[in-house]
Amino acid sequence: MKISFKLIALLVSSALSAIAEVKWTVSERQEKGATFFVATARNEGSAPEKLGRYKLHEQEVPLSADAVALLQSGWQGPSPVKKVREATKPLLSKTLVQLYDGKVAVHAGFVTFDRIGTEQEVRWDEARKIVLVSSYCNFEGYELAPGASIQTEELVVRTGTNPYEALEEWASLVAAHYRPKLWPDIPAGWLGWSWVDGFNVERYEDVVKRNAHAVRERLPGAKVDFIWVSIGNLDERRPGNWLRWNYRLFPSGPEKFVSELALQNYKLGLWCGAFWMNVDLLGTYGIPTEAVLHRGGKPITVVNPQWGNSYVLDPTHPKVKSYLTDVFSTYRKWGVRYYMIDFINSIGDAVPGNYRTDGFYDRSLIKGPQTLREGLKVIRDASGPDTYLLSSSGATMQGIGLVDGARIGFDYGEGRPIDGKGKGLYPGTFAINNPDFWMSHRRATNAWAAGYFMHNRLYIADSGNVLTVDKPLPRTDAEISATIFGLNGGPLMLGDDVDRMDSSRLEILRQQFPRLPDSARPIDLFDFPEPGYARAFHLPVKAAWDEWHLLAIFNYDKQPYDYTVDFARLGLEAKDGWVVWDHWASRSHGVKRENFQVSVAPESVRFLRLSRQHDSPWPMSTDMHVRQGQAEIADCRWDAATKTLTLRATRPVGNSGNVYIRVPKDLAVANPSGLWLAKDTSDESLLVRCTFDFKSSDTLEKQIMFK
């Protein structure tokens, strides 16, 4: 569907730059149904001129009054869907915005965003019944020298009917421009913290060592590559003491500790708020006062009751660069190969950032993306290309090409030490029974829904962070968390005390490995603007032997939620007949040939597998992996002449599990020994449970004969 809209290319900038000496020229091109815009500013005067917020483009879009907008916060904070007409002031979105009214999808997004702050402004014009979308580049007072020129970032606008395709196309354009080197697999590691306290209850090193051993023993073959140590390696737990090791909590010392982990095939990972320095440490590491950022002539101070107050380092200052190079080069020598670089909002100024500064040492850089990237580049270069860098608490997009992963949501699934009243989650170490809590489910699925299209295109999108499933967490909460991690395709840090965890919950963890990179797409993101939330996520799965669809429906409400499974929305032909399996309930729902309804209990998830009906016996699910056949069934064949089904399954030695097979009526098993056979009286089919026990081999083949 194509609509017309008025394009207004404004050749004026903000009050700072709307002067005769600065000449703006806008160029426009068409490509594959999209329009691209970029502007060039030239200073034709004899003195430097400051550039401010420049409106590159504005479009009038005749969307209906039902139009909603997906707004990007640009960091880990909520990226909501809002009704445009109900907004009392212009809606702001960082870098891109996606609009949809149920029929027409309009997209405006910057394809480049690594130099200048980029944002979209959306507002409803009640008099004309239209939506106005304005696209800005903010130069933040950058001084353009006489005779010099500078280009804005490049903008793309397009109109269509599918908002998800528009978002995915934007991400593909960005990836084609920047060509980021993507991490070769999806990282997994152990963090703990949910049920342990290595600071006040047990010595941190002891906690790590017993869990490192337990992961190898209790999760055999699981590709868990990293042990993530957070805060406890720092002397006095003070940011800035990056190389001052905490021998009280880790008496082995860094190099011996790393070598001991390496014997079990782990690499050490660390938390690092690299651009923070405790106020008491200023000068200790050769960092003078002029190398920290100032606001109003005073050093910017970050208040933190747990670790003490910190100053913010200027990432463009030579002494800071030298200091960080020394820190991360030393870490590399020790063998550290994973970092969560936290609180990068401190050096991004307004892109987005919590700390607006008087200025940076290097005045040639534009405040925002360029200053942020200057700091990240120092860390990237010093830590080496084989080190996984995860950015957090700051800009999610502007680190593209410098970081391997980006946290796009809050601290989901994490615990906290028992440091005392008013700190962490005192007197507990983990929070339960509130899906709206800032570290719980709703924030995680919201982040996933709003940023899924960037995953494995711009970087590895980390919407989940930590998977915690052990008791006393309710079983339904464990299923929600496992479904999120099973379908988001992102990194996974184990939050449980694997050494002590309940064996029934351990089975949930086993289903997460190996990590598979594909991310499910939200299919109702634009249906439920605030205060609603995306509930349904769909992932088509292709294996060499079959194709199927996974559908998760989340309900965080206190009441049941009735959801209609719409075959058209999933892209399925209902007449084909689809076998439906409920994963967590281990229940067959038979064959569906028309839309059907499922009820999702309060604060729970329904996780369905839909596969095309076969005329022969055929797998309908497994309980070995959350993707239900993609990772663990290597091959499946039906021989009609001999009426034999051959299954070849693969799992690491020490694992076991079941394949569930649906058998059409009129067939019976000829060799039933060792099988579980259940007649489904709802349709006269047969449900067969076939167990695989990988005691001594990682590949097993079984044949089931029928008559």
N, C-alpha and C positions, 0 to 999 in steps of 0.2 A: 504494500500500500504506500502511495506517495502523496504527500500533502504539500501545499505551498506555504511558505512563510517569508516574511520580510527580513532581509539581511541588511543590517546597518553596520557598515565598517566605519567606525569613528576614528577620525584622524587627529584626535586630541588626547592628551594625557591628563593626569591629575593637575591640581593647582601648582604642584612643584615643578612640573615639566611643561605646562601649557604656555610656553613663551615662544616668541618668534625665532629665537636662536636655535631651538631644537625642531628639526623637521622630521615628521613621521611619514613613512610610506608603508602601505599595507599591500601585500601580495596574496593572491588567492589562486587555488588550483583545485580541479575536480579529479577524483580518482575512485573508481569502483563504487559509485553511489555516495561518496562522502565528499565534503568540502573541507579543504585545509587552509588555514590562515597563519600568516606570520608577518610581523611588522619590523621595520628597521628605523631606528632613531639615529639621526646625525646631528651633531652639534656644529652649527655653522657660525657660532659666535667666537669671541676671542677669550672667553673665560669658561672655566668648568661650570657645568650645570647639573644640578641634582635632579634625579628622576624618581618619581613616586609610583603611585598606583595607576597603571595605564589600562584603559578599557580597549582591549583588542577587537572585540566583536560583541554585537548584541543581536538577538533574534527574537522576533515575535512569533509565538507558536500557538495556533488556535486549538489547543487541547481543551477538552471539556473540563467542567468544574470538578470532575472526579479525579483529576490528575494528581498523582503522587510523585515524590522525588526521593530517590536514594541519595542521601547526602554523605559524603566522606569526611570524617573528622580529620583524617590524615595521620592519626596516631592510634594508640590502643583504646582510646575512648570510644563510646558508642557512635556508630555510623547508621543513623536511623532512616527509616522511610517515613516521610511526613506528607500530610495533605497540603498541597500548595495553597489552596484557597483559604484554609483556616489559619495560615500564618499571619501574625500581626505585624511582622517586620520581615524584610528580605531574608530568605534562607541562604546560608553560606555553605559551600561545599569545597573542600580542598581538591584541586587538580581536575576532578571530573564530577559530573552529575548525570544521573539517568532518570528521565521522566517517562511516565506511562499512565495512560488513562483507561486501560483495558482494551484499547484498539490500536492506538498509535504510541510508538516508542521514540522519544527524541533524546539523543545523546550529545553532550558537549564535553570534551575531554582534551587535556593537553597531552600530546604524544611525547613531548620532551618536558622535563621539569627539574633538571639537575643544576640549573644556574640561578633561576629567578623564582620567587614565590608565585604560585599559580592557584587561582581559586575561581569558583563559579558563584554567581548570585542569581537567585530565582525569586520571582515575585509575581503575584496575581494582580492583573489589572481588571478590577470589577466592572468598570465602565465599559471596557471593550470586550470583556469575557475572554481574555487571552492570558497566556503565560509569557513573561519576559525572562529571558536568560541572558545574563551578561557575563563575559569571560575576561578576567583581569590577570595581568602580570604586575607584581609589586616589586619595584626595584629598591625599596627601602632606603631611599636617599642616596643611592649610588651616584657618584660624580662622574659625568661623562666629559672627558677632556675635549678641548677645542679641536675641531677637525676629526674627532673620533666618531665611530659608529658602533652600534650594538643592536643585535636582534633580540626580539622577544622569543619566548618559547613557542613551539608550533602547536596550533589548536586544530582539532578535527571535530566537525559536527556532522551528524547523520540522522536520517529519519527512517523508521521501519515499523515493523509490527511486533518484534520479539525483543524485549529489553535484555534478556539473558544473552542472546546472540550479540547484541550491541556491546555489552560489557566484555564479552570474550573477544570480540573483534578488536576492541580498544587495547586489551592486554596483548594481543598478538602483534598489533602495530608497534606498541612500546617495545616488545621483545625484539622485533625486527630491527628497530632503530638502535637499541643499546647492546643487543646480542650478549646478555649476561651469561657468564659461565655457570651453569646450574650444577649444584652438588650431585654427584653420581647416584646417590641413594638417599633414602629417607632416614635421618639419624634417629637412634634410640639410645637411651642411657638410663642410669639410675640416679635419682636425686634424694629419695627418701623424704624426711621431714614431716610426712603426714601423721605418722604414729611414733616417731622417735624424736628425741631431743639430745643432740650431740654436744650441746653447750652446758646444760644444767643437770642432766640425768645420767648420761653416759658419755664417755670420751668419744669425740667425733671420729677419730681414726678407727676405733674399735667398731663403731657402727658401720663405717664404710667397709671395713675388711670382712665382717661377717656377712654383710649383704652382697658384696662382690662375689664371695664364695657361694652364697645361696642362689644367686641368679644363675650361675653356671650349673648348680646341682638341681634346682627345682624348675628351671626353665631351660631344659637341655636344647641346645641348637638355636636358641633365640639370638638373633643378631643384635645384641646390646653392646655397643662399642665404647660408650663413655661412662665414666663416673663423674658426676657433676658435684663439686664441692662449692658451697656458697657461704661466703663471709668468714667461715671458721678458719680458713688458712691465714687470715690477716691478724697480725699482732694487735691486740686490744680491739679487734673487729672494727678498725678505723679505716675508712676509705683514704687512700693515699699510701698506706703501708703495704703496697702491692708486693714488694720484695722483702718485707720484714715478716718472716714466717712465724706462725703461732705454734711454737714447740710444745706448749701445754696441751693443746688439742690434737696436734699431729707430731708426736715426738720423733717419728722416723726421719723427719726432714723431707724437703721436697723431692730431691733426686732419688733417694731410696724409696720413698713412697711411690713415685711414678714407676720405678723399675719393678716394684712388687706388683703393682696393678698390671703392668705389661706382661708379667708371667701368666696372667689369666686373660690376656688379649683385651685389656681395657686401655683406653687413653684417658688421661686426666682432663677434666673440664673445670673451668672456674667462672664464678660471677665476678664482674669487674665494672664498677661505676667509674670508668677510666678518667672522666673529666671532673670528678669530685676530688677534693683534697680537704681532709679534716683541718679546721681552722688552727689547731694547735701544731700542725705539721708544716705550716707554711714556712719556707726557708730551710726546712730540714733536708729537702731533696734538691736544693738549688733552684727552687721556684720563687722568684721575687714577687712582691706585691703587684708590680706592673704586669706580671704574666697571668693575673687572674682577671676575670671580666668584672666591669664596674657598671653601676647604674646610679645616676645622680652623683657621680664622683666617689661613691663608696663601693667597696667590694660586694658583689652579689653573694648572699649567704643563704644556703639551703638548710633549713631547720629540720633536724631528725632526732627524735628523743631516744632512739635506740643506739645509734652509732655516733652521735654527736653532730654538731653543725659543721658544714663544709663550705668551702669556697668553690667557685667554678673556674676551671682552667681555660685559658684562651687557646684554642686549638691551632691558631695561626702563629703563635709566638714561638720563636726559635728554641727557647729554653724548654717550653712544654713539649715541643716535637722531639727534642733530644731526650728528655726525660721519658716520654712514652716509648720511644724507640728502644731505650735501654730496658725498660720494664718488659716489653713484649719480646725482645730478643732474648732476654734472660729466661723468660717463661718458655720460649721455644727450645732453648738449650736444656731446660729441665725436662722437656717432653710434653708440655701442655699443648693440646690440639683441639680445644673447644672453648669458646667463650660466649657468655651472654654479656654483651656490652650494654650496660643499663644506663638509664637516664640521659640518653642522647638528646633529649629535649633541652638540656642545659646549654647546648652549643648551636642550636638551630634557630635561635632568635624567634621569628614568628612562623616557622615552617614545619610543623607547628612547634612552639616552644613556650616554656613557662617563664623564661627569663629574658626580658628585653634588655639589651645592653647599650651603653653609650657608644660602643664601637669595638672593633677587633683590631689587633696589631697590624694585620695586613689589610690596608685600606683599598687594595685593588680588587678585593673579593666582595661580591654582593652578599649582604647579610642574609642568612637562611640556608638554602641548599649548598652554596659554595663553602660556607664556613663549616657546616656539618660534614660535608664530604672531605674537607681538608683534614679534620680530625680522624675520621674513619680510615682515610688512606694511610695515615701514619701507622695505625694499628694493623691494617691489612698487609702492608709491606713488611712490617717487623715480625708478624706472626707466621707468615708464609702461606703459600697457596693451598697447602694440604691441611690447613687449620679451618675448622668450621666456625664462622663468625655469625652470631645471632644478635640482631639489634633489638633493643627494647626501650619502652618508655620514651617514645619520641617518634619522629617522622617514619612512616612505614614505607613510603615509596622512594624517597630521595636517596636512600642508600644503595639503590640498584647498581649492580656490578661490583660493589665493594663488600657487601655482606652476602652470605649464603642463605640466610634465613632472616625473617622479620617477624617479631611478635606482633600479631594484628589484634590481639585481645588481651584481657587482664590475666591475673595470676590464677588461672583456673586449676583447681585440683591441688593446690599447694597447702602445706601446713606451715606452722610457725613454732619456734621454740617457746618454752614456758619461761619467759624472761621476767614476768611480774605483772602486777595489776596495771591495766591501761596499755599494755604492749601486746602486739600480736593477737592471738586468739585466747589469751589467758582467761580461765585456767586450763583450757584445752589446747590441743595441738592441731585440731582440724575442725572445720565447721560443717554441720549437717542440717538437714530438714528445712532448707530454704533455697529453692531454685533461683530466687531473685537476688540472693546475696551476691556481692560484687565478685566473689571468687567461685561462684557456682554456675550451674548449667546454662541459664538463660543468656548470660553475657557471652558464654563460649559459642553457643549456636548463633547468636546475633552477629558476632564477629566473623564466624565462618560464612554465614549467609551474605554478609556485606563485602567479603573479600575473597571468596572462593575463586573468582576468575583470575586473580593474580598468582595463585598457587602454581608452581612449576612453569610459570611463564616469566615473571619478574624475578622470583626467588622462591624458596620454600616458605609458604605461608604457615605460620605457627599460630593457629587459633585455639589449640587445646592446651599445650604446655605440659601439664602433669596429669597422668592417669592414676587415680586412686580408687580402689574397688573393695578394700578389705572391710570386714566387720569392725566396728558397729555401724558402718555405712549401710543403710537399707539396701536390700537386693535390687529394688527398682532403680535406685540412684546409681548403683554399679552398672546396671544395664544401660542406663542413659549415657554414662561416661564411656563405656565400651563401644556403644554405637557411634558416638561422636568421633572417637579416635579411629574406629573401623572404617568410617566413610569420609573423613576429612582429608585423608591422604597425607597428613602432616607429621611432624616429628613427635616423638613420644618419650617423655621422661617418667620413669616409674616412681610413684610417690609412696608406695607401700613398703613396710618392713618385710621384704620378701622372705627373710630368714624365719620369721615367726607367723606369717600370714596363714589364714584358714585355707585348707586345701581346695574347698569348693570355689573360693574366689580366685585361687591360683589358675583354675581352668579358664577363667575369663581372660586372664593375662595371656595365656598360651595362644588364645585365638587371635591375638594382635600381631603375631609374627608368622612370616616376614611382613615388614611394612610395605604396603603397596601405594604407589604415588597418586593414583587418580582420586580426584575429589568429587563428591556428589554435588549436584546443583540444587539450590533451593527452588521449589516450583511454586511457592506461594508468597514469595518475598514482598511482592507489590500488592498482595491481597489484604494484608493486615498492617496498615500504617500505625504508628504510635497511637495508643499504648499497646497495640498488638505486637505480634512477633512472628517470624517465619517458623512454621511448624513442620513442613514436609520437605524432605531431601531425597533426591532421586539419582541413582547411579546405574547406568547401563554397564553390564559386565560382559566382556568377550573372552572366551577361552578357545583353545584349538578345537575342543570337542562340543561346545555349545555356547549359547548366549542366554543371558537372563537379566532381570532388573531387580535392583534392591531399592526398597522404599522405607524410609524411617519417618514416623509421625510422632513428634514430641508434644507432650501436654504438661505445662508447668502450672496449670490452674488447679484450684481446689475442687473443681467439678469435672465430671467425665467430659470428653470431647468426642463428638461423632464426626468422623471424617469419611468423605466419599472418595473412593479410589476411582479416579476418572481415567479410563484407558486412553482417551484422546490426549489428555495432558501429559501422559507418559509416552506418547507416540506409539501406542500399541493398537493393533486391530483386535477388538474384543471378540469378533467372530472366530478367531483362531483357537480360542480356548486357552486359558492360562492357569497353570497349576500354582496355587498359593500356599506358601509355607510361612508360619510365624516362628521366627528364629528363637527368641528367648522363651517362648511357651513350648517349643518343640511340638508344634501342632500343625497338622495338615488342614487346610480349608478347602480342599478339593479343587475342582476346575471351575473357573469363572468365565462366563461369556458375555457378561454385561457389567456395567459399573456396579460396585458393591460398597457397602458401608462397614466400617470398623469402629468400634468404640475404644477410645484410649482412656484408661483409668487416670484419675488425678495423679499428677507428679510422676509420670511414667512415660514409656515409649513403646510403640508397636513397631517391630522391625520385620518387614515382609520381604520374601523372595518370590518373584513371579517369573515362571519359566513356561515356554510354549509347550502345550500338551503333545506328548509323543504317542504313537500307536503301539510302541513297544515299552517294556520296562525301562525306566530311566531315572537317574538321580534327581531328587527334588530339593536336597539340601545336604549339608554336613554340619557337624558341630566341632570341626577341627580348626576352622578359621572363620573369622567374622564375615569374609566375603563369600563363604559357602560354596567353595569349589574352584575358585580362581587360582588359589595358591597350592591346594593340596591334591586335587584330582588332575593327574598328568594326562590321563587318557581315558576315554570311555567308548566302547564299541558294542554294537548289537549285531549279532549274526542271526539273520532271520531263518536261515536253513537249519541251523542246529538249535535255534531258540536259546542262545547263550549271550548273556551280558558279561562283558569283560571290563573290569575296573582296575586301573593302575593308579595307586595313590602314593604320595611322597610327603614325609614329615621327618624332622630330625629324630635320630635314634633316641629312644626313651619316651617318645610321645605315643599317644593312642587316641582313638576317636571313632566316630561312626559316620557312615554314609546312609542316608535315608532314601529309599527307592520306591517310586510309585509304579505299581503293576496294574495294567488295565484288567478289568473283569474278563473272565473267560480264560485267564492264564493262572497257573499254579506253579509253585517252586518244585522242581524235580529233585533238588539236593538240599533239603532244608536244614541239615545238620549245622549247628553253630550260628543259625540266623534267628532273628526275632520276627515273627509273622503276625500282623494284625489286619483283620478284615475291617475295612472302613464301610460300615453299614449305611452311611449316607449316600454312597454311590456304587457300592459293591466292588470297589477297587481293593487292592492289597497294598499294605504299607510294610516294607521290609527294612529292618535295621541290620546293617552289615558292619561288623566291628573290624578295625585295623589296629593291630598292636605292633608298633615298630620297635621290637625288643633288640634286634641285632642288625637291622637293615633300615635304610632311610627310604626304600622303595619296596612296595608290596603289590602283587597283582592277585586278584581274585576273580573267579568265574562263577556265575550263578546261572544254573540251567533251569529252564522252564518247560512246562508241558501244557 
